[in-house]
């Protein structure tokens, strides 16, 4: 998959998603939708797709068997790049319908406090 074109990668990911249970795809759709939304504000929050991928990738995918530190490092980098690709191409891979979740949240009027305490 590393040498494939951008479009080929998206098509291959979509082909793999069809093989997963629908609830798993639904969850992935919304998780990557949230990550994509966070990434859209990278100028303010410093969390671009790569930074998000480095943080979240180890929790999403991990090797099934223990490996050497060198192999583990290479594997972690590949997984992070894959997760970065999923974040950056979320709309193309999963579709745009996750945006309705964010529209509902943004239509509510919350206070201006940055610490989130106004949400309680």
Secondary structure, DSSP 8 states (H G I E B T S, - for coil): -TTS-HHHHHHHHHHHHHTS-HHHHHHHHHHHHHHHHHHTTHHHH---HHHHHHHHHHHH---SS---HHHHHHHHHHHHHHHHHHHHTHHHHH-STTHHHHHHHHHS---S-TTSGGG-
